[in-house]
Amino acid sequence: MPADELRSFDRHFCDCYYKANKWDIWGAAYIIHSGCSNDGFMDFRSTLISLGRRPFEAALRDPDSLADFNIDPAWACFEGYQYVPCKVWEARFGCDLPQNEIRSNYPERPTGEDFDEEEMTPRFPRLVAKYGHKDTDPEVLKAKRARSAMYEEMSELVRRILLHGIIPKCGLIPPPRIVKRVLASGTAPESSGLNYQWEPFDLDEGNYWRALTRLQSPAPGDLATRPDLAGKRIALDIDCGDVCHYDEWIESLRTRGVE
């Protein structure tokens, strides 16, 4: 191929690659390959392109239509296809293939609605039948979702208490051993300068880390009741040593000159 045709091939390949970046197609890959990581999905999209226009365009319309084609799980996520333009260009011209403009026109995250790998039959009935995927037993799934909802509810409670009753104006969050004592007390420590109460409970550390993750990237409105934290970096205090009580922790912040 002349250089301009090779670059055109690369642009067209990238265009198809990003058009296939859909949750539905990832779900199809998950069934066909019996699991599919982020890297595996990159490879699957490239393999899908290699099958030709008809399977590719059918998959964009309805990923379950891939049951009509003979896709062997052993090569469904072959890594090499996406490297062809780069390797040919390097072999021909002795340098890297120039970047194309396609990559900037598509979102990095998949489009559409995420799939639930434990309940795929309603969404991909033909692929499930062809590749022998087994959904999770309905009763097991129901119990698992109930536990997940409970964890989410508790982590939200911990987030609220951290925000309204524990985090001082500097934005630092004490480690779990200190937070555990405060949550068991049912009231914000006097040294926090906050006035907040709750039903005392024993902290599950998993809920602490879930709450911390959300607080580190607060959603719009999260800080509406804590304007003093606006613009502050909310983060775990990793320099407080082995202090175990909230008042000792607050004093350590003062000692370190943390306002």
C-alpha positions in Angstrom: 0.0 0.0 0.0 1.1 3.6 -0.6 1.7 5.6 2.6 -1.6 7.5 2.3 -3.6 4.3 1.9 -1.8 2.7 4.9 -2.7 5.7 7.0 -6.3 5.6 5.8 -6.4 1.9 6.8 -5.2 2.9 10.3 -7.8 5.6 10.6 -10.6 3.3 9.5 -9.5 0.6 11.9 -9.4 3.0 14.8 -12.9 4.3 13.8 -14.3 0.8 13.9 -12.4 0.0 17.1 -14.0 3.0 19.0 -17.4 2.4 17.5 -17.3 -1.1 19.1 -16.4 0.3 22.5 -19.9 -0.5 23.9 -20.9 -2.3 27.0 -23.1 -4.7 25.0 -20.2 -5.8 22.9 -18.1 -6.2 26.0 -20.8 -8.4 27.4 -20.8 -10.6 24.3 -17.0 -10.9 24.6 -17.4 -11.9 28.3 -19.7 -14.8 27.3 -17.7 -16.0 24.3 -14.3 -15.9 26.1 -15.7 -17.0 29.5 -14.6 -13.7 31.0 -13.0 -10.6 29.5 -10.7 -8.0 31.2 -10.2 -4.5 30.0 -7.2 -5.6 27.9 -9.1 -8.6 26.6 -11.9 -6.3 25.4 -9.4 -4.2 23.5 -8.2 -7.4 21.8 -11.8 -8.7 21.2 -12.8 -5.5 19.4 -9.8 -5.9 17.1 -10.6 -9.5 16.4 -14.2 -8.5 15.7 -13.0 -6.0 13.1 -10.9 -8.8 11.5 -14.1 -10.9 10.9 -15.2 -8.4 8.3 -18.0 -5.9 7.7 -21.1 -8.2 8.1 -20.3 -9.6 11.5 -19.0 -6.2 12.7 -22.0 -4.2 11.6 -24.4 -6.9 12.9 -22.7 -6.8 16.3 -23.1 -3.0 16.5 -26.8 -3.4 15.9 -27.2 -6.5 18.2 -24.2 -8.1 19.9 -26.3 -11.3 20.4 -26.1 -11.8 16.7 -22.5 -12.9 17.1 -24.1 -16.3 17.9 -24.6 -16.6 14.1 -20.8 -16.6 13.5 -18.2 -19.3 14.3 -16.1 -17.4 16.9 -13.8 -19.8 18.7 -13.1 -18.7 22.3 -9.5 -19.6 21.8 -8.9 -16.8 19.4 -11.7 -14.4 20.2 -9.3 -12.1 22.0 -6.3 -12.3 19.8 -3.9 -9.4 20.6 -2.1 -9.0 17.3 -4.6 -7.4 14.9 -4.4 -3.9 16.3 -0.7 -3.8 15.7 -0.8 -4.5 11.9 -0.8 -0.9 10.6 2.1 0.1 13.0 4.2 -2.9 12.2 3.7 -2.5 8.4 4.5 1.2 8.6 7.7 0.6 10.6 8.8 -2.2 8.2 8.2 0.1 5.2 9.5 3.4 6.4 11.7 2.6 9.4 9.8 4.9 11.9 6.6 5.0 14.0 3.3 5.3 12.3 2.1 9.0 12.8 -0.8 9.4 15.3 -4.2 9.8 13.7 -6.9 12.2 14.7 -9.6 9.5 15.3 -8.6 8.7 18.9 -9.6 12.2 20.2 -13.1 11.9 18.8 -14.4 9.0 20.9 -14.8 8.6 24.7 -12.5 6.2 26.4 -15.2 4.6 28.5 -17.7 2.2 26.8 -21.0 3.6 25.8 -24.4 2.2 26.7 -25.5 0.3 29.8 -23.1 -1.9 31.8 -23.9 -5.6 31.9 -24.2 -7.9 34.9 -22.1 -11.0 34.4 -24.2 -12.9 36.9 -27.4 -12.3 34.9 -26.6 -12.5 31.2 -29.4 -14.6 29.8 -32.1 -11.9 29.4 -29.7 -9.7 27.5 -27.7 -12.3 25.4 -30.0 -15.4 25.2 -28.4 -16.9 22.0 -24.8 -16.4 23.1 -25.6 -17.8 26.5 -27.0 -20.9 24.9 -24.2 -21.3 22.4 -21.3 -20.9 24.8 -22.8 -22.5 27.9 -22.7 -19.5 30.2 -24.4 -20.1 33.5 -26.1 -17.3 35.3 -26.0 -17.1 39.1 -28.8 -18.9 40.8 -31.7 -16.4 41.4 -31.8 -16.9 45.1 -28.1 -16.6 45.5 -28.1 -13.4 43.3 -31.0 -12.0 45.4 -29.1 -12.5 48.6 -25.9 -11.1 47.1 -27.7 -7.9 45.9 -29.3 -7.5 49.3 -25.8 -7.6 51.0 -24.5 -5.2 48.4 -27.4 -2.8 49.1 -26.7 -3.1 52.8 -23.0 -2.3 52.3 -23.9 0.7 50.2 -26.3 2.0 52.8 -23.7 1.6 55.6 -20.9 3.2 53.6 -23.2 6.1 52.8 -23.9 6.5 56.5 -20.1 6.4 57.3 -19.6 9.0 54.6 -22.1 11.3 56.2 -20.7 10.9 59.6 -17.2 11.5 58.4 -18.3 14.6 56.6 -20.5 16.1 59.3 -18.9 14.8 62.5 -15.3 13.8 62.1 -13.4 15.6 59.3 -11.9 18.9 60.5 -11.6 22.0 58.3 -8.1 20.9 57.0 -9.8 18.0 55.1 -7.8 15.2 56.5 -9.5 12.0 57.6 -8.2 9.9 60.6 -7.4 6.3 60.0 -9.9 3.5 60.7 -8.8 2.7 64.2 -9.7 6.3 65.3 -12.9 6.5 63.3 -14.0 3.2 64.8 -13.9 4.6 68.3 -15.8 7.8 67.2 -18.6 5.8 65.5 -19.0 3.6 68.5 -19.6 6.8 70.7 -22.5 8.1 68.7 -21.5 11.8 68.8 -18.9 14.1 67.2 -15.9 14.7 69.4 -15.9 18.1 71.0 -12.4 18.8 69.6 -13.8 18.4 66.1 -15.8 21.6 66.5 -18.7 19.8 64.8 -22.1 19.0 66.2 -23.5 15.8 64.9 -25.0 12.7 66.5 -26.0 9.2 65.2 -26.9 5.7 66.5 -23.6 4.2 67.8 -22.4 1.2 65.7 -19.3 -0.9 65.1 -17.4 0.1 62.0 -16.9 -2.5 59.2 -13.6 -1.3 57.6 -14.8 -2.0 54.1 -17.4 0.7 54.6 -14.8 3.1 55.7 -12.7 2.6 52.5 -15.8 2.9 50.3 -16.8 6.2 52.1 -13.2 7.5 51.8 -13.1 6.8 48.0 -16.3 8.9 47.5 -15.1 11.7 49.7 -11.8 11.9 47.8 -13.8 12.8 44.7 -16.9 14.5 46.1 -20.0 14.8 43.9 -21.7 18.1 43.3 -23.6 19.0 46.4 -21.6 16.7 48.8 -19.9 19.8 50.3 -23.0 22.0 50.4 -23.1 21.6 54.2 -19.4 21.9 54.7 -18.4 25.1 52.8 -15.2 25.2 54.9 -14.0 22.1 52.9 -14.5 23.7 49.5 -11.2 23.7 47.6 -9.5 21.4 50.2 -8.0 18.1 49.4 -10.0 15.5 51.3 -7.6 12.6 52.0 -6.5 10.0 54.5 -4.0 11.3 57.1 -1.0 8.9 56.6 1.4 10.9 58.9 -0.3 10.6 62.2 1.8 7.9 63.7 0.2 5.4 66.1 -2.2 7.8 67.9 -5.5 6.0 68.7 -7.8 8.6 70.0 -9.5 11.4 68.1 -8.4 14.2 70.5 -4.8 13.0 70.3 -5.1 13.0 66.5 -6.4 16.6 66.5 -3.5 17.6 68.7 -1.1 15.9 66.3 -2.5 18.0 63.5 -1.7 21.1 65.5 1.7 19.9 66.3 2.4 19.3 62.6 1.1 22.8 61.7 -1.9 21.4 59.8 -4.7 24.0 59.8 
